[in-house]
Amino acid sequence: MNKKKVLIISYYWPPAGGPGVQRWLKFVKYLPDFDIEPIVYIPSNPSYPLLDESLVNEVSKELTILKQPISEPYKLAGFLSKKNTKSISKGLIPEVKKQSLMARLLLLIRGNFFIPDARKSWVKPSVRYLSTYIRDFKIDTVITTGPPHSMHLIGMQLQERLGVKWIADFRDPWTTIGYHKELKLTKIAKQKHIDLERKVLQTADQIIVTSKVTKEEFQEKTGQPIAVITNGYDVEKTEVITLDKKFTLAHIGSLLAKRNPEVLWKVLKELISENVDFAKHFQLKLVGAVSENVLKSVEIHGLSKNLHKAGYVSHNEAIKMQKESQLLLLIEIDSEETKCIIPGKLFEYMVSKRPIVALGPKDSDVEKIIIETNTGNYFNYSDYENLKSVILTHFKAFQENTLQSHAIGLQKYSRRELTRELAALMEIVNGK
């Protein structure tokens, strides 16, 4: 039986690190189990802000990978300001009042001259190259994943030129994503983004999103079918895990300037001052890129002595740290726009057997998943007393050596089961 072929167009691919690469790395891993042969198209010379060489080992030697060069403006901008360019490409945009003149200039250029994003120059050469490949190898389904959302423009043009079925996967929203407000967009630039987003949403044969909130948002903009396929967890092989001796509260991943939970720092400061044992055993572990704004806030609240800053680590090391930690911290910006954001690490947190302490906006998708799976507690930014009470309860369980989570219903979030959903969706799209 011949496997059906699907062409997947992505900017992020190993050795890229960070959450953006995980989703399609795992889909590609499991698609052959459902009689689908993935072919991956990526840039040959990308400028990745984070690298994780260990992920290269997860790519099958049998996988067909197509590569074409890309013109990267971040490389040119790096000659002007290496520090600002690196921060912006990581998403670590400083507060407006703390932005240097160069930072403001780079944001202005990024937002208004590179629409929808800094990879727009890759669209035309990619369409030209892939058109020939698709015809020669008789591929009838193309999947694009963004951000960067310029990947969707490649899919849209291939669909228009060749009549292929096109599925657009949105790992994050487009015009309502939080950082859009930071890009100093002119009215003309804002409208261009809106117009491009509308065209993609109204043209794709199938849209995939990672959250119910994003689905509801997009349903107001298009009548095209929209499916929710979340991120998930994979079965990761790790060595025998020994729990931290300290009462660690660990955050794995980037902490942006606005992802700064003052309420949590106040709670921890108070617990340290009130409880000698808590002060002795508590450790705040931050793993990944952390903005100066967050670090300053931690210092102001007197938590520096309890802080362990690990920096960026490989995905394998991050998994190990999750399983070692006593509590896992999940933080999202307190805004309407972030209700739809479900960090990929949530699903890895859920299978770590460690309780989650999450802070974010009320009625978010994350809140619903944590409650549904019984994997932790979710707090709004005004829940001071409840937050303090739960952390203290967890600390007492830590002292009694009984601290762990009791998750339910996680199987549907496994990467293989999610790939089964994707394969079934592709069957429907190709049957139209």
LINMO-V968666 format. One record per residue. RES is the residue in one letter. PHI is phi in whole degrees, -180 to 180 (none if undefined). OMEGA is omega in degrees with one decimal (* if undefined). Layout:
# LINMO-V968666
res:RES phi:PHI omega:OMEGA
res:RES phi:PHI omega:OMEGA
This chain:
# LINMO-V968666
res:M phi:none omega:179.0
res:N phi:-76 omega:178.4
res:K phi:-79 omega:175.6
res:K phi:-73 omega:-177.8
res:K phi:-101 omega:175.0
res:V phi:-133 omega:178.2
res:L phi:-98 omega:-178.4
res:I phi:-110 omega:-177.2
res:I phi:-106 omega:-176.5
res:S phi:-142 omega:172.3
res:Y phi:-82 omega:-175.1
res:Y phi:-89 omega:179.5
res:W phi:-161 omega:178.8
res:P phi:-50 omega:17.3
res:P phi:-91 omega:174.9
res:A phi:-59 omega:174.9
res:G phi:-103 omega:179.4
res:G phi:86 omega:-173.3
res:P phi:-72 omega:-173.7
res:G phi:-62 omega:-175.0
res:V phi:-87 omega:-170.1
res:Q phi:-65 omega:-172.1
res:R phi:-55 omega:-174.9
res:W phi:-85 omega:170.9
res:L phi:-60 omega:-178.9
res:K phi:-78 omega:176.3
res:F phi:-58 omega:-179.6
res:V phi:-63 omega:178.7
res:K phi:-61 omega:-172.0
res:Y phi:-102 omega:-178.7
res:L phi:-57 omega:178.8
res:P phi:-59 omega:177.6
res:D phi:-65 omega:-177.7
res:F phi:-116 omega:176.2
res:D phi:60 omega:176.1
res:I phi:-126 omega:178.8
res:E phi:-97 omega:178.5
res:P phi:-82 omega:172.3
res:I phi:-125 omega:-172.5
res:V phi:-108 omega:177.4
res:Y phi:-114 omega:-176.3
res:I phi:-141 omega:175.6
res:P phi:-72 omega:-180.0
res:S phi:-85 omega:-176.6
res:N phi:-136 omega:-175.8
res:P phi:-72 omega:175.8
res:S phi:-114 omega:-177.0
res:Y phi:-87 omega:179.3
res:P phi:-70 omega:179.7
res:L phi:-131 omega:178.9
res:L phi:-122 omega:176.2
res:D phi:-142 omega:-175.6
res:E phi:-62 omega:-177.7
res:S phi:-64 omega:-178.3
res:L phi:-70 omega:179.1
res:V phi:-60 omega:-178.4
res:N phi:-67 omega:-179.3
res:E phi:-87 omega:-178.4
res:V phi:-87 omega:-178.7
res:S phi:-64 omega:177.3
res:K phi:-66 omega:-178.2
res:E phi:-87 omega:-177.6
res:L phi:-71 omega:173.8
res:T phi:-83 omega:179.3
res:I phi:-121 omega:177.2
res:L phi:-100 omega:-178.7
res:K phi:-134 omega:174.1
res:Q phi:-139 omega:-178.0
res:P phi:-66 omega:179.2
res:I phi:-129 omega:176.0
res:S phi:-90 omega:-173.3
res:E phi:-106 omega:178.5
res:P phi:-65 omega:179.7
res:Y phi:-63 omega:178.4
res:K phi:-68 omega:178.1
res:L phi:-67 omega:-179.3
res:A phi:-63 omega:-179.6
res:G phi:-62 omega:176.8
res:F phi:-68 omega:-179.9
res:L phi:-79 omega:-179.2
res:S phi:-156 omega:-177.3
res:K phi:-62 omega:-176.8
res:K phi:-64 omega:-178.7
res:N phi:-64 omega:-179.2
res:T phi:-63 omega:-179.2
res:K phi:-65 omega:-179.6
res:S phi:-64 omega:-178.1
res:I phi:-64 omega:-179.5
res:S phi:-67 omega:176.8
res:K phi:-84 omega:-176.6
res:G phi:91 omega:179.9
res:L phi:-88 omega:-178.0
res:I phi:-87 omega:-178.0
res:P phi:-68 omega:176.7
res:E phi:-59 omega:-175.7
res:V phi:-54 omega:-176.0
res:K phi:-68 omega:-179.3
res:K phi:-104 omega:-178.3
res:Q phi:-80 omega:174.7
res:S phi:-75 omega:177.6
res:L phi:-59 omega:179.9
res:M phi:-65 omega:179.0
res:A phi:-63 omega:179.6
res:R phi:-65 omega:179.9
res:L phi:-66 omega:179.9
res:L phi:-64 omega:177.7
res:L phi:-66 omega:178.5
res:L phi:-62 omega:179.7
res:I phi:-67 omega:-179.8
res:R phi:-57 omega:-174.3
res:G phi:-76 omega:-170.0
res:N phi:-110 omega:-179.0
res:F phi:-110 omega:179.5
res:F phi:-123 omega:-177.1
res:I phi:-115 omega:10.2
res:P phi:-84 omega:-177.6
res:D phi:-166 omega:-173.4
res:A phi:-72 omega:179.5
res:R phi:-104 omega:-175.2
res:K phi:-62 omega:-176.6
res:S phi:-70 omega:-178.6
res:W phi:-84 omega:-173.1
res:V phi:-65 omega:-174.8
res:K phi:-60 omega:-179.9
res:P phi:-63 omega:179.2
res:S phi:-69 omega:178.8
res:V phi:-63 omega:-179.8
res:R phi:-63 omega:-178.2
res:Y phi:-67 omega:-174.7
res:L phi:-72 omega:178.5
res:S phi:-58 omega:178.5
res:T phi:-67 omega:-178.1
res:Y phi:-63 omega:-178.6
res:I phi:-63 omega:178.6
res:R phi:-66 omega:-175.5
res:D phi:-64 omega:-174.2
res:F phi:-107 omega:172.7
res:K phi:52 omega:177.6
res:I phi:-94 omega:-177.7
res:D phi:-116 omega:176.9
res:T phi:-133 omega:177.9
res:V phi:-122 omega:175.5
res:I phi:-121 omega:174.4
res:T phi:-114 omega:179.2
res:T phi:-128 omega:-179.6
res:G phi:-140 omega:9.3
res:P phi:-73 omega:-4.7
res:P phi:-67 omega:-173.6
res:H phi:-75 omega:173.1
res:S phi:-63 omega:176.2
res:M phi:-59 omega:-179.7
res:H phi:-68 omega:178.4
res:L phi:-68 omega:175.4
res:I phi:-64 omega:179.7
res:G phi:-61 omega:-178.3
res:M phi:-63 omega:-179.0
res:Q phi:-72 omega:176.6
res:L phi:-67 omega:177.3
res:Q phi:-64 omega:-178.8
res:E phi:-65 omega:-175.6
res:R phi:-78 omega:-170.4
res:L phi:-115 omega:-178.2
res:G phi:76 omega:178.5
res:V phi:-73 omega:172.6
res:K phi:-74 omega:-174.1
res:W phi:-130 omega:176.7
res:I phi:-111 omega:-180.0
res:A phi:-105 omega:-179.0
res:D phi:-103 omega:179.7
res:F phi:-106 omega:175.4
res:R phi:-71 omega:174.7
res:D phi:-137 omega:173.8
res:P phi:-63 omega:-177.9
res:W phi:-107 omega:-172.6
res:T phi:-78 omega:-179.1
res:T phi:-103 omega:178.3
res:I phi:-67 omega:-172.2
res:G phi:-55 omega:-173.2
res:Y phi:-71 omega:177.6
res:H phi:-59 omega:-179.8
res:K phi:-69 omega:-176.9
res:E phi:-89 omega:-171.0
res:L phi:-87 omega:176.8
res:K phi:54 omega:-177.1
res:L phi:-74 omega:171.0
res:T phi:-77 omega:178.2
res:K phi:-60 omega:179.8
res:I phi:-65 omega:-179.6
res:A phi:-65 omega:177.8
res:K phi:-57 omega:-178.4
res:Q phi:-67 omega:177.6
res:K phi:-62 omega:177.0
res:H phi:-61 omega:-179.3
res:I phi:-62 omega:-178.7
res:D phi:-66 omega:179.6
res:L phi:-66 omega:178.8
res:E phi:-61 omega:-179.6
res:R phi:-61 omega:-178.4
res:K phi:-64 omega:178.2
res:V phi:-63 omega:-177.1
res:L phi:-66 omega:-177.7
res:Q phi:-91 omega:-176.0
res:T phi:-109 omega:-177.9
res:A phi:-59 omega:178.2
res:D phi:-69 omega:179.9
res:Q phi:-149 omega:176.6
res:I phi:-113 omega:174.0
res:I phi:-119 omega:175.8
res:V phi:-128 omega:-176.1
res:T phi:-102 omega:-178.8
res:S phi:-148 omega:178.8
res:K phi:-67 omega:179.8
res:V phi:-63 omega:178.1
res:T phi:-66 omega:177.0
res:K phi:-59 omega:179.5
res:E phi:-63 omega:178.1
res:E phi:-63 omega:-176.6
res:F phi:-70 omega:179.8
res:Q phi:-64 omega:176.5
res:E phi:-82 omega:-175.5
res:K phi:-114 omega:-177.6
res:T phi:-155 omega:174.7
res:G phi:-102 omega:179.8
res:Q phi:-70 omega:-178.6
res:P phi:-65 omega:-179.2
res:I phi:-128 omega:178.7
res:A phi:-118 omega:174.8
res:V phi:-99 omega:169.6
res:I phi:-126 omega:-175.6
res:T phi:-71 omega:165.7
res:N phi:-76 omega:-176.0
res:G phi:-161 omega:-179.5
res:Y phi:-120 omega:174.2
res:D phi:-117 omega:177.5
res:V phi:-78 omega:-176.7
res:E phi:-100 omega:177.2
res:K phi:-85 omega:176.2
res:T phi:-130 omega:177.3
res:E phi:-67 omega:178.4
res:V phi:-59 omega:-174.4
res:I phi:-95 omega:172.4
res:T phi:-112 omega:-178.4
res:L phi:-64 omega:176.8
res:D phi:-57 omega:175.3
res:K phi:-72 omega:176.5
res:K phi:-79 omega:173.2
res:F phi:-84 omega:-172.9
res:T phi:-85 omega:169.6
res:L phi:-113 omega:-170.3
res:A phi:-110 omega:171.4
res:H phi:-111 omega:-179.5
res:I phi:-108 omega:178.9
res:G phi:122 omega:-176.3
res:S phi:-69 omega:172.7
res:L phi:-116 omega:-178.3
res:L phi:-75 omega:-176.9
res:A phi:-56 omega:-177.3
res:K phi:-85 omega:178.1
res:R phi:-92 omega:-170.3
res:N phi:-128 omega:-172.6
res:P phi:-80 omega:-179.8
res:E phi:-55 omega:-178.6
res:V phi:-61 omega:179.2
res:L phi:-68 omega:179.9
res:W phi:-61 omega:178.8
res:K phi:-65 omega:178.4
res:V phi:-60 omega:-178.5
res:L phi:-65 omega:177.7
res:K phi:-60 omega:-178.2
res:E phi:-68 omega:179.1
res:L phi:-63 omega:179.1
res:I phi:-66 omega:-178.5
res:S phi:-74 omega:-176.2
res:E phi:-92 omega:-169.1
res:N phi:-128 omega:-176.9
res:V phi:-61 omega:179.8
res:D phi:-65 omega:178.8
res:F phi:-62 omega:-180.0
res:A phi:-60 omega:-177.7
res:K phi:-73 omega:-171.3
res:H phi:-99 omega:-172.4
res:F phi:-74 omega:172.7
res:Q phi:-141 omega:173.9
res:L phi:-97 omega:-176.8
res:K phi:-110 omega:179.0
res:L phi:-111 omega:-176.1
res:V phi:-115 omega:-178.1
res:G phi:121 omega:-179.9
res:A phi:-70 omega:-178.7
res:V phi:-126 omega:-178.5
res:S phi:-71 omega:179.0
res:E phi:-61 omega:-179.7
res:N phi:-62 omega:179.3
res:V phi:-67 omega:-179.1
res:L phi:-62 omega:178.0
res:K phi:-65 omega:179.4
res:S phi:-65 omega:176.9
res:V phi:-61 omega:179.9
res:E phi:-66 omega:-179.2
res:I phi:-59 omega:-178.7
res:H phi:-88 omega:173.3
res:G phi:70 omega:-176.5
res:L phi:-103 omega:-175.1
res:S phi:-60 omega:-179.8
res:K phi:-66 omega:-178.8
res:N phi:-99 omega:-174.5
res:L phi:-93 omega:169.6
res:H phi:-121 omega:-177.6
res:K phi:-102 omega:-173.5
res:A phi:-88 omega:-175.8
res:G phi:74 omega:-178.3
res:Y phi:-77 omega:177.6
res:V phi:-129 omega:177.8
res:S phi:-66 omega:179.3
res:H phi:-62 omega:178.8
res:N phi:-61 omega:179.0
res:E phi:-68 omega:178.0
res:A phi:-63 omega:177.8
res:I phi:-60 omega:179.6
res:K phi:-62 omega:-179.0
res:M phi:-65 omega:177.0
res:Q phi:-60 omega:-175.9
res:K phi:-73 omega:179.1
res:E phi:-81 omega:-172.5
res:S phi:-72 omega:179.3
res:Q phi:-77 omega:177.9
res:L phi:-131 omega:178.7
res:L phi:-115 omega:-175.6
res:L phi:-104 omega:177.2
res:L phi:-126 omega:-174.9
res:I phi:-129 omega:172.8
res:E phi:-130 omega:179.0
res:I phi:-60 omega:-177.8
res:D phi:-84 omega:-179.6
res:S phi:-153 omega:179.6
res:E phi:-62 omega:-175.6
res:E phi:-67 omega:-174.5
res:T phi:-95 omega:177.6
res:K phi:-61 omega:-176.5
res:C phi:-90 omega:-175.3
res:I phi:-80 omega:175.1
res:I phi:-119 omega:-178.3
res:P phi:-59 omega:180.0
res:G phi:-58 omega:-178.0
res:K phi:-67 omega:178.7
res:L phi:-54 omega:-175.0
res:F phi:-72 omega:175.0
res:E phi:-72 omega:173.5
res:Y phi:-57 omega:-171.5
res:M phi:-64 omega:-178.8
res:V phi:-99 omega:-178.9
res:S phi:-85 omega:-178.0
res:K phi:69 omega:176.5
res:R phi:-111 omega:-179.2
res:P phi:-64 omega:179.8
res:I phi:-101 omega:169.5
res:V phi:-113 omega:-174.8
res:A phi:-118 omega:174.7
res:L phi:-125 omega:179.2
res:G phi:-178 omega:-178.4
res:P phi:-71 omega:179.7
res:K phi:-65 omega:176.4
res:D phi:65 omega:178.0
res:S phi:-83 omega:175.9
res:D phi:-64 omega:178.3
res:V phi:-61 omega:179.6
res:E phi:-58 omega:-178.3
res:K phi:-64 omega:-178.3
res:I phi:-69 omega:-180.0
res:I phi:-64 omega:178.5
res:I phi:-66 omega:-178.2
res:E phi:-61 omega:-175.4
res:T phi:-98 omega:178.1
res:N phi:57 omega:-174.4
res:T phi:-104 omega:179.2
res:G phi:166 omega:-179.5
res:N phi:-126 omega:-179.0
res:Y phi:-119 omega:-177.3
res:F phi:-129 omega:167.8
res:N phi:-84 omega:-175.3
res:Y phi:-72 omega:177.4
res:S phi:-101 omega:-174.8
res:D phi:-86 omega:-174.8
res:Y phi:-58 omega:-174.3
res:E phi:-65 omega:179.5
res:N phi:-64 omega:179.3
res:L phi:-62 omega:-179.9
res:K phi:-63 omega:-178.2
res:S phi:-63 omega:-178.1
res:V phi:-68 omega:178.9
res:I phi:-63 omega:178.1
res:L phi:-66 omega:176.5
res:T phi:-62 omega:177.7
res:H phi:-64 omega:-179.8
res:F phi:-64 omega:178.5
res:K phi:-64 omega:176.7
res:A phi:-65 omega:176.3
res:F phi:-60 omega:179.8
res:Q phi:-65 omega:-178.8
res:E phi:-91 omega:179.2
res:N phi:62 omega:-179.8
res:T phi:-122 omega:-174.5
res:L phi:-78 omega:173.0
res:Q phi:-167 omega:178.0
res:S phi:-100 omega:179.9
res:H phi:-128 omega:-173.5
res:A phi:-73 omega:175.2
res:I phi:-134 omega:171.8
res:G phi:64 omega:-176.8
res:L phi:-85 omega:-170.5
res:Q phi:-55 omega:-177.1
res:K phi:-67 omega:178.5
res:Y phi:-98 omega:176.3
res:S phi:-70 omega:-176.9
res:R phi:-61 omega:-178.7
res:R phi:-68 omega:179.1
res:E phi:-67 omega:177.2
res:L phi:-66 omega:176.5
res:T phi:-68 omega:175.1
res:R phi:-60 omega:177.5
res:E phi:-63 omega:179.6
res:L phi:-62 omega:-179.6
res:A phi:-62 omega:178.5
res:A phi:-65 omega:178.7
res:L phi:-66 omega:178.3
res:M phi:-61 omega:177.5
res:E phi:-60 omega:179.9
res:I phi:-66 omega:-179.1
res:V phi:-61 omega:-178.4
res:N phi:-72 omega:179.4
res:G phi:-86 omega:-177.4
res:K phi:-73 omega:*
